[in-house]
Amino acid sequence: MPLSIFGFRALWSPWFLVTLLIVIALYIFLTTKMRHRFEGSEPLARKQLIFFLLSMVLLYIVKGSPVDLLGHILFTMHMVQMALLLLLVAPLLIMGIPNWMWQKVFDIKKIERIINFFTKPVIAITLFIGMFSIYHIPIILDNVKLSAPLHSIFTITLFFAAMFFWWPVVNTLKGQPQLHGLKKIGYIILSAIFFTPACSLIIFVDVPVYETYQSGEAWLKAMALCVPAGTLAGLSGLGISGPELFTTMPTLVDQQLGGILMKIIQEVIYIVFIGKVFIKWYKDEQDNADEITQKALVERQRLSIHQQ
């Protein structure tokens, strides 16, 4: 059956689009016309605008376009949603917001303490990978998909966990703890290793484990998250019994493909970030070679004197 039977609202989420357009307009207004009213503000860099707009476009694709509807029909699309939302939208959003705006956030001491705590590398990586893994435990995912409030709360919380995870990697705010060079690369590689068990369990399990992607009754209830109740009621007489009416892919294959795509997208994004970090680290090493050598010699002399 074609997806068009679910209606325009379910396919394109017009109110979500309007909300994002308002956010974009407000961002541009604050960073251009109103910027001079904020102490310490700086002109908006072109790359910051590009990063922010990309994050908004991807956010709409992931949560407002037919991709969101497909994410409730195919587990594969759900995992693509998760990969793009958590591993691409989150860092792009951080890089798209100017540092002077981030500083205004950190000027609120309570918020500063919360962010500083959750962006500590060990806590950030544990929280993010832990929440992602817990979310994809079958009983958790099925229950979350059957409750609109739970789904919203869990998605927003997981996205904030992703922001905390990416903060030590991409933030450039002065005074904020940052990972540098090889430590940043190690942090990214470590998170890739921690991602593997959750994806492996999904890939190598030999039976479908998610009721909301195989049981007609559970699937219909889950569809209420993105399809208006009136539309679902009108479709009840069409004999729609489950996601199998919209795809020829077996449920188990869909489930395994979802895990594979999640891992592939994660690896590609990580490789890009590792490449950028390595190039910057190598360039800094070359540009500051004399200073680094001098520091090493001074440290060696200090150790020699101490040993004597």
C-alpha positions as CSV (number, residue, x, y, z in Angstrom):
1,M,0.0,0.0,0.0
2,P,1.2,3.6,-0.6
3,L,2.2,5.7,2.3
4,S,-0.2,8.5,1.0
5,I,-3.1,6.7,2.7
6,F,-1.9,8.1,6.0
7,G,-2.5,11.7,4.9
8,F,-0.5,14.9,4.4
9,R,-0.1,15.6,8.1
10,A,1.4,12.2,8.9
11,L,3.8,12.4,5.9
12,W,5.0,16.0,6.2
13,S,4.3,17.2,9.8
14,P,3.5,20.8,8.7
15,W,3.3,22.2,12.3
16,F,6.8,20.8,13.0
17,L,8.1,22.4,9.8
18,V,6.5,25.8,10.9
19,T,8.2,25.4,14.3
20,L,11.6,24.8,12.7
21,L,11.2,27.8,10.4
22,I,10.4,30.0,13.4
23,V,13.5,28.7,15.1
24,I,15.6,29.4,12.0
25,A,14.2,33.0,11.7
26,L,14.8,33.6,15.4
27,Y,18.4,32.4,15.1
28,I,19.1,34.6,12.1
29,F,17.5,37.6,13.8
30,L,19.4,37.2,17.0
31,T,22.8,36.6,15.3
32,T,22.5,39.5,12.9
33,K,20.0,42.3,13.6
34,M,19.9,41.9,17.4
35,R,23.6,40.8,17.8
36,H,24.8,44.3,18.8
37,R,22.5,44.2,21.9
38,F,24.5,41.4,23.5
39,E,27.9,42.1,25.1
40,G,30.7,40.1,23.7
41,S,28.8,39.1,20.5
42,E,30.7,38.5,17.3
43,P,29.6,38.5,13.6
44,L,28.0,35.3,12.5
45,A,30.5,33.1,10.6
46,R,29.3,31.6,7.3
47,K,30.2,28.1,8.4
48,Q,28.2,28.5,11.6
49,L,25.1,29.5,9.6
50,I,25.7,26.5,7.3
51,F,26.1,24.1,10.2
52,F,22.9,25.4,11.9
53,L,20.8,25.3,8.7
54,L,22.1,21.7,8.0
55,S,21.1,20.6,11.5
56,M,17.6,22.0,11.1
57,V,17.2,20.5,7.6
58,L,18.3,17.1,8.9
59,L,16.1,17.4,11.9
60,Y,13.1,18.0,9.7
61,I,14.1,15.1,7.5
62,V,14.5,12.8,10.5
63,K,11.5,13.8,12.5
64,G,9.1,15.6,10.1
65,S,9.4,14.1,6.7
66,P,8.1,10.7,5.5
67,V,11.3,9.2,7.0
68,D,9.6,9.6,10.4
69,L,6.6,7.7,9.3
70,L,8.8,5.0,7.7
71,G,10.6,4.8,11.0
72,H,7.4,3.4,12.6
73,I,7.0,0.9,9.7
74,L,10.6,-0.3,9.2
75,F,13.1,-0.8,11.9
76,T,15.8,-0.1,9.4
77,M,14.5,3.5,9.0
78,H,14.2,3.9,12.8
79,M,17.9,3.1,13.1
80,V,18.8,5.5,10.2
81,Q,16.8,8.2,12.2
82,M,18.7,7.5,15.3
83,A,22.1,7.6,13.5
84,L,21.4,10.9,11.8
85,L,19.7,12.5,14.9
86,L,22.3,11.5,17.5
87,L,25.5,11.4,15.4
88,L,25.0,14.3,12.9
89,V,22.3,16.7,14.0
90,A,23.7,17.0,17.5
91,P,27.3,18.0,16.6
92,L,26.1,20.2,13.7
93,L,23.8,22.1,16.1
94,I,26.7,22.6,18.6
95,M,29.0,24.0,15.9
96,G,26.2,26.1,14.4
97,I,25.5,28.1,17.6
98,P,28.1,30.9,18.0
99,N,30.3,30.9,21.1
100,W,28.9,34.1,22.4
101,M,25.4,32.6,22.5
102,W,26.8,29.5,24.3
103,Q,28.5,31.8,26.8
104,K,25.1,33.4,27.6
105,V,23.9,29.9,28.4
106,F,26.9,29.2,30.6
107,D,26.4,32.5,32.4
108,I,23.4,30.9,34.1
109,K,25.4,29.1,36.9
110,K,22.9,26.3,37.5
111,I,22.9,25.3,33.9
112,E,26.7,25.7,33.7
113,R,27.2,23.2,36.6
114,I,24.8,20.7,35.0
115,I,26.5,20.9,31.6
116,N,30.0,20.8,33.0
117,F,29.1,17.7,35.0
118,F,27.4,15.8,32.1
119,T,30.1,16.8,29.5
120,K,33.0,15.2,31.5
121,P,34.2,12.6,29.0
122,V,33.7,9.5,31.1
123,I,30.2,10.6,32.2
124,A,29.3,11.8,28.7
125,I,30.2,8.6,26.9
126,T,28.7,6.4,29.6
127,L,25.4,8.3,29.6
128,F,25.1,8.4,25.8
129,I,26.0,4.8,25.0
130,G,24.1,3.6,28.0
131,M,20.9,5.4,27.1
132,F,21.2,4.3,23.5
133,S,21.6,0.7,24.5
134,I,18.8,0.7,27.1
135,Y,16.5,2.4,24.5
136,H,16.9,-0.6,22.2
137,I,16.2,-3.3,24.7
138,P,13.0,-4.8,23.2
139,I,10.7,-4.3,26.2
140,I,11.9,-0.7,26.6
141,L,11.5,0.3,22.9
142,D,8.1,-1.4,22.6
143,N,6.8,0.5,25.7
144,V,8.2,3.8,24.6
145,K,6.7,3.5,21.2
146,L,3.2,2.9,22.7
147,S,3.3,6.1,24.7
148,A,3.5,9.5,23.2
149,P,4.7,11.2,26.4
150,L,7.3,8.5,27.0
151,H,8.5,8.7,23.4
152,S,8.9,12.4,23.5
153,I,10.7,12.4,26.9
154,F,13.1,9.6,25.9
155,T,13.9,11.1,22.5
156,I,14.6,14.5,23.9
157,T,16.7,13.1,26.8
158,L,18.7,10.9,24.4
159,F,19.3,13.9,22.1
160,F,20.6,15.9,25.1
161,A,22.9,12.9,26.0
162,A,24.2,13.0,22.4
163,M,24.9,16.8,22.8
164,F,26.8,16.1,26.0
165,F,28.7,13.4,24.2
166,W,29.7,15.6,21.3
167,W,30.5,18.7,23.4
168,P,34.1,17.7,24.3
169,V,34.8,16.9,20.7
170,V,33.4,19.9,18.8
171,N,33.0,22.8,21.3
172,T,35.5,25.7,20.9
173,L,34.2,27.9,23.8
174,K,37.1,29.4,25.9
175,G,37.2,28.2,29.5
176,Q,35.3,25.0,28.6
177,P,37.2,21.7,29.0
178,Q,38.1,20.3,25.6
179,L,39.8,17.1,24.5
180,H,42.8,17.7,22.2
181,G,44.6,15.7,19.6
182,L,45.0,12.0,20.2
183,K,42.8,12.2,23.3
184,K,39.9,13.3,21.1
185,I,40.6,10.5,18.6
186,G,40.8,8.0,21.5
187,Y,37.5,9.2,22.9
188,I,35.7,8.8,19.5
189,I,37.2,5.3,18.9
190,L,36.2,4.2,22.5
191,S,32.6,5.2,21.8
192,A,32.6,3.2,18.6
193,I,33.8,0.2,20.5
194,F,31.0,0.7,23.1
195,F,28.4,1.1,20.3
196,T,29.3,-2.4,18.9
197,P,27.6,-4.6,21.5
198,A,24.1,-3.0,21.1
199,C,24.3,-3.2,17.3
200,S,25.7,-6.7,17.4
201,L,22.8,-8.0,19.5
202,I,20.4,-6.5,17.0
203,I,22.3,-7.9,14.0
204,F,23.0,-11.4,15.2
205,V,19.8,-12.2,17.0
206,D,17.9,-14.9,15.0
207,V,14.3,-14.0,15.8
208,P,12.3,-10.7,15.6
209,V,12.4,-9.1,19.0
210,Y,10.3,-5.9,18.7
211,E,6.5,-6.3,19.0
212,T,5.9,-2.9,17.5
213,Y,7.5,-3.9,14.2
214,Q,5.8,-7.3,13.9
215,S,2.5,-7.5,15.9
216,G,-0.4,-5.8,14.1
217,E,-2.1,-4.6,17.3
218,A,1.1,-3.2,18.8
219,W,2.1,-1.7,15.5
220,L,-1.2,0.2,15.1
221,K,-0.9,1.6,18.6
222,A,2.7,2.8,17.8
223,M,1.5,4.4,14.6
224,A,-0.6,6.8,16.7
225,L,2.7,8.6,17.5
226,C,2.9,10.1,14.0
227,V,-0.6,9.5,12.5
228,P,-3.6,11.6,13.6
229,A,-6.2,9.5,15.5
230,G,-8.9,10.4,13.0
231,T,-6.8,9.1,10.1
232,L,-6.1,5.8,11.9
233,A,-9.8,5.4,12.7
234,G,-10.6,6.0,9.0
235,L,-8.1,3.4,7.9
236,S,-9.4,0.7,10.2
237,G,-11.8,-0.5,7.5
238,L,-9.1,-1.1,5.0
239,G,-7.9,-4.2,6.7
240,I,-4.5,-2.8,7.6
241,S,-3.0,-5.4,9.9
242,G,0.7,-4.6,10.2
243,P,3.8,-3.2,8.6
244,E,4.0,-6.1,6.2
245,L,1.4,-4.4,4.0
246,F,4.0,-1.6,3.2
247,T,7.1,-3.7,2.7
248,T,8.2,-7.0,1.3
249,M,11.2,-7.2,3.6
250,P,10.9,-10.0,6.2
251,T,10.8,-8.6,9.8
252,L,14.0,-10.4,10.8
253,V,15.9,-9.0,7.8
254,D,14.6,-5.5,8.5
255,Q,15.7,-5.8,12.1
256,Q,19.2,-7.0,11.1
257,L,19.6,-4.5,8.3
258,G,18.8,-1.7,10.8
259,G,21.6,-2.8,13.1
260,I,24.0,-3.0,10.2
261,L,23.1,0.4,8.8
262,M,23.4,2.0,12.2
263,K,26.9,0.7,12.6
264,I,27.9,1.7,9.1
265,I,26.6,5.3,9.4
266,Q,28.2,5.6,12.8
267,E,31.6,4.4,11.4
268,V,31.4,6.8,8.4
269,I,30.6,9.8,10.6
270,Y,33.3,8.9,13.1
271,I,35.9,8.4,10.4
272,V,35.1,11.9,9.1
273,F,35.5,13.5,12.5
274,I,38.6,11.5,13.3
275,G,40.1,12.6,10.0
276,K,39.4,16.2,10.8
277,V,40.8,15.9,14.3
278,F,44.0,14.2,13.0
279,I,44.6,16.7,10.3
280,K,44.2,19.6,12.8
281,W,46.4,17.9,15.4
282,Y,49.1,17.1,12.8
283,K,49.0,20.7,11.5
284,D,49.3,22.1,15.0
285,E,52.2,19.8,15.7
286,Q,54.0,21.0,12.6
287,D,53.3,24.7,13.3
288,N,54.5,24.5,16.9
289,A,57.3,21.9,16.5
290,D,60.0,24.2,18.0
291,E,57.9,25.1,21.0
292,I,57.0,21.5,21.7
293,T,60.6,20.4,21.4
294,Q,61.7,23.2,23.8
295,K,59.1,22.1,26.3
296,A,60.2,18.5,26.0
297,L,63.9,19.5,26.6
298,V,63.0,21.6,29.6
299,E,60.9,18.8,31.1
300,R,63.8,16.3,30.5
301,Q,66.3,18.7,32.2
302,R,63.9,19.1,35.1
303,L,63.6,15.3,35.5
304,S,67.4,14.9,35.3
305,I,68.0,17.5,38.0
306,H,65.3,15.9,40.2
307,Q,66.9,12.4,39.8
308,Q,70.3,13.7,40.8
